[in-house]
Amino acid sequence: MPEARDITVLIVDDDPVVTAALHAQVNRVLGFRVVGIAHTGQAALAAAGRFAPRLVLLDLHLPDMPGLEVAHRLRRPEQPPADVIVISGRKESATVRAAIQRGALYYLVKPTRAGTLEQTLLRYAATTEQLEAGDRFVEQQEIDRIFRSLHLDQGPRPKSISAATEQLVLDALSAVEEDASAHELAGMIGVSRATARRYLEHLAERGLLEARPKYGPTGRPQHRYRVR
């Protein structure tokens, strides 16, 4: 059974190989748990009603009804509220637009790499955490940041930041039970402390990591980081 803090996920795809791969990928991401798998539209709607997943990973090609119809029906009042991320091999602009119109938060094109899915889920988790943190936002900039994060707008990556090392940092922090400092991370992945700090600060700015100050005997705080 998923823990109360986990984001529960329903996977909908007619290909058992795909659902097995997605199941393994999702369950490797800290804070996410797969609660159901469906291979048809009707099964997806039934599973959504039974398990009330927080997030649905939805393919658009299903044997009994279009995936877009499933997305539409998931928004009906009788269905528990769920967010939808489409994972599909279709690339037509009209299909992407239709998915957005039916409430999809994001659209991933198959085949989806595990790292891409993991970062998508982590940004989704960071966004939902920010939305649940309070009742109102006092600045437009904060609202803008929430919407950029919600739609996974990462913006250009600085030249000093590589995607491979980003993933290495996220993997290392996901593997430890507690948070870690720049010094500790440097030892984990074999980089300098300055490099570790640069990546930690970059990922924290993107909303993928949470930074917490820890005060020592000298009074100067040491920032420690964990995956959101």
N, C-alpha and C positions, 0 to 999 in steps of 0.2 A: 504494500500500500504506500502511496506517496505521502511524504511528510506535509504538514500543513503549509510550510513555507514554499514548497515546490510549485513551479508553474506546470500545470498538467497539460498534456499534449495528446491530441487525437490525430493519427496519420491516416490519410485517405488516398489510396492509389490502387489501381486494379492489378498491378504487377507485384506478386509476392516477393520477388527478389528486391525490388525497390523498397517496399515497406520494411523488409528485414534490415536493409542497409540504413534506412532512415531511423529505424528503432534503435539500432546500435549507436548511431551518431548522436541522436538526441540524448540518450541516457548517459552519454559520456560528458555532457555539458552540465556543470555544476548548477543545481537549482532547477533542473527540468526533469520531468518523469513522463514517460509514455503511459497513458492509461487505457488506450484503445487503438485498434487497427481496423480499418474498414476497406473492403475492396469494391463496394458499390455505393451509389448515392443513397439508396434507402438504408443500407447498413450504417452509413455515416450519420444520417439524421437520427436513427435509433440510438447509436452510440453516443451522439451528442446529448440526447435527452437523458440517457442513463448515467453517463459519467460527468456531464457538465464540464468539459475541458475548458481551460482558460484560452488555449491556442489550438487552432486546427491547421495542419499542413495539408493542403488540398491540391490534388492533381485535377486537371480539367478534362481528361479523357476517362470517362467511366462507362461501364457497359449498359447501365439502365437509364441514366440521365446525364445531361451535361454538368460538368463541375461548377459552371457558373450558376446553374439552377440550384445546386446544393448551397453555394454561397448565399444566394438570395433567400432560400428557405431558412438558413441558419439565423437570419436576422428577424424572423417572425417572433411576435411576442411570446408565443408558447414555448419557444426554444430558449434554453439558458444562454445568457450572453457569452459570446466567444469571439475572439479575434481570429482573423484568417490571413495566412500567408500562402500564396499560391506557389506551387512547385510544378512546373510544366515544361514540356518540350516545345510548346507553341510560342512563336516569336512575333506573330502579327501584331501591329500596333493597335488594331481594332480590338483584338482579344485582350491585350494589356489594359486598354482603356475600359473595356467592359468589366474586367476584374476589379479595377479601381472603383467604378461606379457601383459595384455590388458589395463594396466594403472591404476589399482586400487591402491590408496594410502594406504589403510588399509583394514583389513578384520575382521569384528565382527561376532561372532557366536551367533545365536539365541538360547534361548531367551536372549536378551540383557538388562541388568539392566539399569535403567534410569541414575544412577550415572556413569556407564561405558560410556554410550553414551555422557553424558554431558562432562566428562573429555576429551573424544576423540575430541569433537567439540572445546573445549577450546584450546587444544593443536594445532589443525588444525588452529584456528584463530591466535594463537600466531606465528605459523610458517609462515603463509601468510603475517602477518604484518611485520615480520623480512625480508622476501624476497622483500617486497615492500618498505622497508625503504631507500634503496640506490641502486646505480648502480653497485657497486662492493664490494668485500670483500678483505681485505688486508692480512688476516691470514688464513691458512689452518684450524686452530682450530675453527674459526668462521663458516667456511663452514661445518666442521664435526658436529658442534652443530646444525646447521640448518637441516642437514640430519637426525640426531638422533631425533630431535623434529618432523620432517616431518613424520617419520615412527613410531612415538609414542613410542620410546625406553625410558622407564622411568627408567630402571636400578633398582637395589635393593633398597628397602625403608629402611632408617635407623631404627634401633630398637626403637629409641625414637619417631618415627613418626607412627601414626596409620592411616589406611585408613578411619576409621569412623570420626576421628577428622579432617582429611584433607577435607572430604566432608562437615563437619559442617562449617568449615572456608569458603569454597567456597560458600556455600549456604548463609551464613551471609553476605558476601561481595557482592554477586549478588543481595541481597534484598535491599541494600542501594543505593541511587542515587549518592552519592559522594564517594571519597576514605575514608579510615579509618586508624587510627594509631593502633599500638599494644595495647595501653591502651584502646582505644575505642572497639577494637575487643574483648579484654578480658572481658569487661562488657557485650558484646552481647551474648557470648556463655558460660560464666561462668567458665573461666579458669584464671590462673595467667597471669600477663603481660609477664613474661619470656616465658611461654608456647606459648602464642599468637605470640610473636616475633619469636620463633623457627619455628613455622609452617609457618608464613608469609615469612620468609627468605627461607625456604625450597621450598615453592610453587613458589616463585619468581625465584629461581634457575632453577626450572623445566619449567619455561616459562608460567605458568598459571596465575601469577600475575605480575603486573607492579608496581615497587617501584619508588616513586618520593620524593626527599628531599624537605622539607619545612622549611625555615629559620625563626626562631623566633627572639625576641629582643636580646637574648644573643649571637646570631650568630651561635649557634650549631644547625645543621639541625635535624629535626624530620622526619623520613621516614614514608610516607603514602602509602597505597597499594590499588589497585583496580584490579578487574578482567579484563584481557585483552579482 
